[in-house]
Amino acid sequence: MPHPRLDPFPRLHVRPPSGWVNDPNGIAYIDGTWHVFYQHNPDAPVHGNICWGHATSTDLLTWTDEPIALRPRPETIDAGGVWSGVATMADDEPVLVYTAMPGDPAEAGAALARRRRDGTWQQSDQFAAPPAPGLREMRDPFLVSVDGRRYALLGGGRTDGTPVVLIYDATDLEHWELLGDLLTGPDLTPDLRTLAHAQIWECPQLVRLPSADEEGHTWALIVSLWHDEPGVPQLDGVTVLLGELDLTGTHPRILPEAGHRLDDGPDFYAPQAVAHEGRVLLWGWTWESRSDRTEAEVEEAGWAGALTFPRELFLARTADRPQLHSAPAPELTGLRRRPLTVPENGTLAVPAWEIATTEAGEVHVRLVGPDGIREVWSAAAATSATVLVDGSVLEAFVDGRASTVRAYPRAGEAWQVEASCAVTGWELGPPTP
């Protein structure tokens, strides 16, 4: 008879005690405090009644669960949901820029919420960018400054199935002017078109990447892939397209020369990137594994979804082609509580831990118990590897490439690490005073 599951809640990641979580939103550093918002249903562990949850931290390690920031309002532009967006500053005050969904996603547009004196948020009664003609859907605003001019991006898809990122002049934050396309699917070379194939590009993020060797920069356009094709997962991973911006026309356009998956794991989507003090940080949404956690188990547990740990992004070059590298944010070393010695059988009897290889080799992470051995993640030939586990969330970083996997220990199971090279390890937990 199968062993019952435990409820491996990720206690070190951003998420509230209960309810549904998806996309990270509105990430900002304001007056010494990090603010991370996220898509949230406080009433049930399912997608519905989408609000903006809110967490704060001064160190990227310890998070405080704040009151819900934005809620759907009946008979308004966001009656059907307060969907994804970003934060910006205007007149030295933070402004949330979100997707207002009246009821039908085809009618969604971009709207603003401004902070009141009491710290609550006043949601707009009108769109800053109403639905654009010729699109089946558009959503997920992102703001970026290029040569001192503020632009807004929106992800979407045309009625003919072409994915697109729209670009607006957002000089007037209350009223955006549609300028055209930053990029469409047909603009890409055949190999990149295959890599970024989708009917809708969601959550576009445009950031200028610092180089790992401090020489040169390039632009990264990150898009999440939405499908409605039979046999293809509707949410089909995340692609990063790398290149330079063409500023010779009426508005910027990106000219991708390379690209790859942003995360090689099965449980990662809808990331948000933020540039801060010369570096780029990124959080993603890690959903519940479609194959390893049933709807009944989710309902019984009362929670679903989490945000990843913050990651730092760098520009690297392989064979003279740009590549985006990911690494755990350096602040995360503050979660290391005590060294862990990996025993001969590799068993780690703690719910949150980190390992790092100190030389090239092969690494396997498994769950072992009364029902046998379950392979969770492996790297066949890693020059360097770091793996962080918190409850059911595994995040691995191998030679600059990230992988996010969800795995749920059953009663009697323990994590096991097997490596052909030297490994150091730590138990992870909240920072101690």
Disulfide bonds with the S-S distance in Angstrom:
none
